[in-house]
Amino acid sequence: MTYCVGMMLDKGLVLMSDTRTNSGVDNISVFRKMFTWSVPGERIITVMTAGNLATTQAVVSKLEERTKAPDERDNAILRSPTMFQVATEIGRLTREIISDRQEANGTRGRGRFTASIIVAGQITGMKPRLFMVYPEGNFIEASTDTPFFQIGETKYGRPIIIRGYDRTMSLEDAVKLVMVSFDSTLKANLSVGLPLDLQVIEKDSFAATHENRITFDDPYFEAISSSWGNALKNAFHSLPGYSFDQDDDAKKS
């Protein structure tokens, strides 16, 4: 399992992914799940992956291979004129790879080979865009109503983002919010783990304006985790107390 978040803001994009993959409690490995391609001053495109590791790695490897293709028609990442076309090509490639592997393994129509992909970036002359690609190859785009996407183990970190998200917030505050979301997920699910990869793409920069790998001894993440835990305890104790006497009186009336 994994956890990845892509967040759209007025000021740009904030992306974070974990790096854990496991096939049981005794077989845990670290694999990068965030990948970036860019042309300085012209475009930056980042994908984050979740699902069957061999499948997602095949998709990323094909994309990387095509960035070096002599035929520009095959180079969707670096040559497509819009982010929509980039997402379309990634969706088509994902569908093809999953279909081929299901066919080869006799599992067509069953979910053994899966991949979900967040596609984020900006191409010159256009605004930053954010997409979520499904295993079937179709996709949706972030909007005012759906300003962020999650893939993988989403349920533990989602309430944090829903309560704290504001499209006008600073990129720094968005990073803090995403870190709290990841901390809550890490505490609840052992299949998501450090290190975490963070990338910030400021609007019209066409580059990763901030990148960081958050490790086990990262002082800021440790402070966020500790402070968030204490804040939750304080918030809990500040809530009105429940009285058994009041409950009994209510039943009598």
BADRENBA-488104 format. One record per residue (C-alpha): residue in one letter; z negated, x negated, y negated. Coordinates in steps of 0.1 Angstrom, whole numbers, plus 5000, padded with zeros to 4 digits. Layout:
N
atom vexro A | w Z | u X | v Y
...
END
This chain:
253
atom vexro M | w 5000 | u 5000 | v 5000
atom vexro T | w 5003 | u 4990 | v 4964
atom vexro Y | w 4998 | u 5002 | v 4929
atom vexro C | w 5022 | u 4999 | v 4900
atom vexro V | w 5022 | u 5015 | v 4865
atom vexro G | w 5049 | u 5016 | v 4839
atom vexro M | w 5039 | u 5030 | v 4805
atom vexro M | w 5062 | u 5040 | v 4776
atom vexro L | w 5048 | u 5037 | v 4741
atom vexro D | w 5062 | u 5040 | v 4706
atom vexro K | w 5058 | u 5002 | v 4703
atom vexro G | w 5073 | u 4993 | v 4737
atom vexro L | w 5065 | u 4991 | v 4774
atom vexro V | w 5035 | u 4980 | v 4793
atom vexro L | w 5039 | u 4972 | v 4830
atom vexro M | w 5014 | u 4962 | v 4857
atom vexro S | w 5015 | u 4958 | v 4895
atom vexro D | w 4992 | u 4945 | v 4921
atom vexro T | w 5003 | u 4919 | v 4947
atom vexro R | w 4986 | u 4930 | v 4980
atom vexro T | w 5005 | u 4940 | v 5011
atom vexro N | w 4988 | u 4946 | v 5044
atom vexro S | w 4994 | u 4957 | v 5080
atom vexro G | w 4957 | u 4962 | v 5088
atom vexro V | w 4925 | u 4948 | v 5077
atom vexro D | w 4932 | u 4914 | v 5094
atom vexro N | w 4967 | u 4909 | v 5080
atom vexro I | w 4966 | u 4908 | v 5042
atom vexro S | w 4992 | u 4889 | v 5022
atom vexro V | w 5001 | u 4884 | v 4985
atom vexro F | w 5037 | u 4893 | v 4975
atom vexro R | w 5050 | u 4896 | v 4940
atom vexro K | w 5062 | u 4932 | v 4932
atom vexro M | w 5074 | u 4927 | v 4896
atom vexro F | w 5108 | u 4912 | v 4889
atom vexro T | w 5126 | u 4905 | v 4856
atom vexro W | w 5161 | u 4897 | v 4845
atom vexro S | w 5170 | u 4891 | v 4809
atom vexro V | w 5197 | u 4880 | v 4785
atom vexro P | w 5180 | u 4866 | v 4754
atom vexro G | w 5184 | u 4888 | v 4723
atom vexro E | w 5205 | u 4913 | v 4743
atom vexro R | w 5185 | u 4929 | v 4772
atom vexro I | w 5155 | u 4927 | v 4794
atom vexro I | w 5152 | u 4947 | v 4827
atom vexro T | w 5121 | u 4947 | v 4849
atom vexro V | w 5115 | u 4965 | v 4882
atom vexro M | w 5083 | u 4971 | v 4902
atom vexro T | w 5084 | u 4981 | v 4938
atom vexro A | w 5063 | u 5000 | v 4963
atom vexro G | w 5070 | u 5009 | v 5000
atom vexro N | w 5081 | u 4990 | v 5030
atom vexro L | w 5081 | u 4954 | v 5021
atom vexro A | w 5112 | u 4944 | v 5039
atom vexro T | w 5131 | u 4972 | v 5023
atom vexro T | w 5120 | u 4965 | v 4987
atom vexro Q | w 5126 | u 4928 | v 4992
atom vexro A | w 5161 | u 4936 | v 5004
atom vexro V | w 5168 | u 4956 | v 4972
atom vexro V | w 5154 | u 4929 | v 4949
atom vexro S | w 5173 | u 4902 | v 4967
atom vexro K | w 5206 | u 4921 | v 4964
atom vexro L | w 5200 | u 4926 | v 4927
atom vexro E | w 5192 | u 4889 | v 4923
atom vexro E | w 5223 | u 4880 | v 4942
atom vexro R | w 5245 | u 4902 | v 4920
atom vexro T | w 5233 | u 4885 | v 4888
atom vexro K | w 5251 | u 4854 | v 4901
atom vexro A | w 5282 | u 4873 | v 4912
atom vexro P | w 5315 | u 4860 | v 4897
atom vexro D | w 5328 | u 4896 | v 4895
atom vexro E | w 5311 | u 4912 | v 4865
atom vexro R | w 5317 | u 4947 | v 4881
atom vexro D | w 5290 | u 4938 | v 4907
atom vexro N | w 5265 | u 4926 | v 4881
atom vexro A | w 5248 | u 4959 | v 4873
atom vexro I | w 5216 | u 4943 | v 4860
atom vexro L | w 5231 | u 4920 | v 4834
atom vexro R | w 5264 | u 4939 | v 4826
atom vexro S | w 5258 | u 4976 | v 4827
atom vexro P | w 5260 | u 4990 | v 4791
atom vexro T | w 5231 | u 5014 | v 4794
atom vexro M | w 5197 | u 5015 | v 4812
atom vexro F | w 5208 | u 5048 | v 4827
atom vexro Q | w 5236 | u 5030 | v 4845
atom vexro V | w 5212 | u 5003 | v 4856
atom vexro A | w 5189 | u 5029 | v 4872
atom vexro T | w 5219 | u 5046 | v 4888
atom vexro E | w 5230 | u 5014 | v 4905
atom vexro I | w 5195 | u 5005 | v 4916
atom vexro G | w 5192 | u 5040 | v 4931
atom vexro R | w 5225 | u 5037 | v 4949
atom vexro L | w 5216 | u 5003 | v 4963
atom vexro T | w 5181 | u 5016 | v 4974
atom vexro R | w 5197 | u 5046 | v 4992
atom vexro E | w 5223 | u 5024 | v 5009
atom vexro I | w 5197 | u 4998 | v 5022
atom vexro I | w 5174 | u 5025 | v 5035
atom vexro S | w 5202 | u 5044 | v 5052
atom vexro D | w 5216 | u 5012 | v 5068
atom vexro R | w 5182 | u 5003 | v 5082
atom vexro Q | w 5174 | u 5037 | v 5095
atom vexro E | w 5208 | u 5038 | v 5112
atom vexro A | w 5203 | u 5003 | v 5128
atom vexro N | w 5168 | u 5012 | v 5140
atom vexro G | w 5175 | u 5048 | v 5152
atom vexro T | w 5151 | u 5063 | v 5127
atom vexro R | w 5175 | u 5083 | v 5105
atom vexro G | w 5158 | u 5111 | v 5087
atom vexro R | w 5123 | u 5096 | v 5093
atom vexro G | w 5102 | u 5078 | v 5067
atom vexro R | w 5097 | u 5044 | v 5083
atom vexro F | w 5119 | u 5026 | v 5057
atom vexro T | w 5109 | u 5036 | v 5022
atom vexro A | w 5110 | u 5022 | v 4987
atom vexro S | w 5100 | u 5036 | v 4953
atom vexro I | w 5110 | u 5016 | v 4922
atom vexro I | w 5100 | u 5017 | v 4886
atom vexro V | w 5128 | u 5004 | v 4863
atom vexro A | w 5120 | u 4995 | v 4827
atom vexro G | w 5137 | u 4977 | v 4799
atom vexro Q | w 5158 | u 4978 | v 4768
atom vexro I | w 5195 | u 4969 | v 4760
atom vexro T | w 5205 | u 4961 | v 4725
atom vexro G | w 5215 | u 4991 | v 4704
atom vexro M | w 5194 | u 5014 | v 4724
atom vexro K | w 5157 | u 5023 | v 4727
atom vexro P | w 5134 | u 5011 | v 4755
atom vexro R | w 5137 | u 5033 | v 4786
atom vexro L | w 5116 | u 5038 | v 4818
atom vexro F | w 5128 | u 5053 | v 4851
atom vexro M | w 5113 | u 5060 | v 4885
atom vexro V | w 5137 | u 5057 | v 4914
atom vexro Y | w 5130 | u 5076 | v 4947
atom vexro P | w 5139 | u 5065 | v 4982
atom vexro E | w 5168 | u 5090 | v 4982
atom vexro G | w 5183 | u 5071 | v 4953
atom vexro N | w 5178 | u 5098 | v 4927
atom vexro F | w 5156 | u 5091 | v 4897
atom vexro I | w 5138 | u 5106 | v 4867
atom vexro E | w 5133 | u 5092 | v 4832
atom vexro A | w 5101 | u 5090 | v 4812
atom vexro S | w 5098 | u 5115 | v 4784
atom vexro T | w 5073 | u 5129 | v 4759
atom vexro D | w 5060 | u 5151 | v 4787
atom vexro T | w 5060 | u 5123 | v 4813
atom vexro P | w 5053 | u 5091 | v 4794
atom vexro F | w 5042 | u 5069 | v 4823
atom vexro F | w 5050 | u 5064 | v 4860
atom vexro Q | w 5029 | u 5053 | v 4889
atom vexro I | w 5040 | u 5043 | v 4924
atom vexro G | w 5020 | u 5035 | v 4955
atom vexro E | w 4983 | u 5043 | v 4955
atom vexro T | w 4983 | u 5065 | v 4924
atom vexro K | w 4955 | u 5090 | v 4927
atom vexro Y | w 4925 | u 5069 | v 4917
atom vexro G | w 4939 | u 5054 | v 4885
atom vexro R | w 4958 | u 5085 | v 4873
atom vexro P | w 4929 | u 5104 | v 4857
atom vexro I | w 4920 | u 5073 | v 4836
atom vexro I | w 4955 | u 5071 | v 4821
atom vexro I | w 4958 | u 5109 | v 4816
atom vexro R | w 4925 | u 5110 | v 4796
atom vexro G | w 4931 | u 5078 | v 4776
atom vexro Y | w 4969 | u 5077 | v 4770
atom vexro D | w 4982 | u 5081 | v 4734
atom vexro R | w 5019 | u 5073 | v 4727
atom vexro T | w 5010 | u 5058 | v 4693
atom vexro M | w 4983 | u 5035 | v 4707
atom vexro S | w 4987 | u 4997 | v 4703
atom vexro L | w 5001 | u 4976 | v 4731
atom vexro E | w 4968 | u 4958 | v 4733
atom vexro D | w 4949 | u 4991 | v 4738
atom vexro A | w 4975 | u 5002 | v 4764
atom vexro V | w 4969 | u 4970 | v 4784
atom vexro K | w 4932 | u 4978 | v 4783
atom vexro L | w 4938 | u 5013 | v 4795
atom vexro V | w 4960 | u 5001 | v 4824
atom vexro M | w 4934 | u 4975 | v 4834
atom vexro V | w 4907 | u 5003 | v 4836
atom vexro S | w 4931 | u 5023 | v 4857
atom vexro F | w 4936 | u 4993 | v 4881
atom vexro D | w 4899 | u 4986 | v 4882
atom vexro S | w 4892 | u 5021 | v 4893
atom vexro T | w 4919 | u 5018 | v 4920
atom vexro L | w 4907 | u 4985 | v 4932
atom vexro K | w 4871 | u 4998 | v 4936
atom vexro A | w 4883 | u 5028 | v 4956
atom vexro N | w 4910 | u 5014 | v 4979
atom vexro L | w 4911 | u 4981 | v 4997
atom vexro S | w 4949 | u 4983 | v 5002
atom vexro V | w 4953 | u 4975 | v 4964
atom vexro G | w 4942 | u 4940 | v 4954
atom vexro L | w 4943 | u 4911 | v 4930
atom vexro P | w 4961 | u 4892 | v 4916
atom vexro L | w 4977 | u 4916 | v 4892
atom vexro D | w 5009 | u 4910 | v 4873
atom vexro L | w 5010 | u 4922 | v 4837
atom vexro Q | w 5041 | u 4923 | v 4814
atom vexro V | w 5044 | u 4937 | v 4778
atom vexro I | w 5078 | u 4943 | v 4763
atom vexro E | w 5076 | u 4950 | v 4726
atom vexro K | w 5103 | u 4973 | v 4712
atom vexro D | w 5135 | u 4954 | v 4701
atom vexro S | w 5122 | u 4921 | v 4713
atom vexro F | w 5145 | u 4920 | v 4744
atom vexro A | w 5121 | u 4897 | v 4760
atom vexro A | w 5087 | u 4897 | v 4777
atom vexro T | w 5064 | u 4894 | v 4747
atom vexro H | w 5034 | u 4889 | v 4769
atom vexro E | w 5030 | u 4880 | v 4806
atom vexro N | w 4999 | u 4873 | v 4825
atom vexro R | w 4988 | u 4870 | v 4861
atom vexro I | w 4952 | u 4884 | v 4864
atom vexro T | w 4933 | u 4865 | v 4891
atom vexro F | w 4899 | u 4870 | v 4908
atom vexro D | w 4881 | u 4849 | v 4881
atom vexro D | w 4899 | u 4864 | v 4850
atom vexro P | w 4871 | u 4867 | v 4824
atom vexro Y | w 4887 | u 4896 | v 4805
atom vexro F | w 4893 | u 4917 | v 4836
atom vexro E | w 4857 | u 4910 | v 4848
atom vexro A | w 4844 | u 4921 | v 4814
atom vexro I | w 4865 | u 4953 | v 4816
atom vexro S | w 4853 | u 4961 | v 4851
atom vexro S | w 4816 | u 4955 | v 4843
atom vexro S | w 4818 | u 4973 | v 4809
atom vexro W | w 4836 | u 5003 | v 4823
atom vexro G | w 4811 | u 5007 | v 4851
atom vexro N | w 4782 | u 5006 | v 4827
atom vexro A | w 4800 | u 5030 | v 4803
atom vexro L | w 4804 | u 5055 | v 4832
atom vexro K | w 4767 | u 5053 | v 4841
atom vexro N | w 4757 | u 5058 | v 4804
atom vexro A | w 4781 | u 5087 | v 4801
atom vexro F | w 4767 | u 5103 | v 4832
atom vexro H | w 4731 | u 5100 | v 4821
atom vexro S | w 4740 | u 5115 | v 4787
atom vexro L | w 4752 | u 5147 | v 4802
atom vexro P | w 4730 | u 5178 | v 4802
atom vexro G | w 4706 | u 5178 | v 4831
atom vexro Y | w 4707 | u 5204 | v 4858
atom vexro S | w 4676 | u 5224 | v 4865
atom vexro F | w 4667 | u 5241 | v 4898
atom vexro D | w 4643 | u 5264 | v 4879
atom vexro Q | w 4672 | u 5276 | v 4856
atom vexro D | w 4693 | u 5283 | v 4887
atom vexro D | w 4665 | u 5303 | v 4903
atom vexro D | w 4660 | u 5324 | v 4871
atom vexro A | w 4698 | u 5331 | v 4869
atom vexro K | w 4698 | u 5344 | v 4905
atom vexro K | w 4668 | u 5367 | v 4898
atom vexro S | w 4685 | u 5382 | v 4867
END
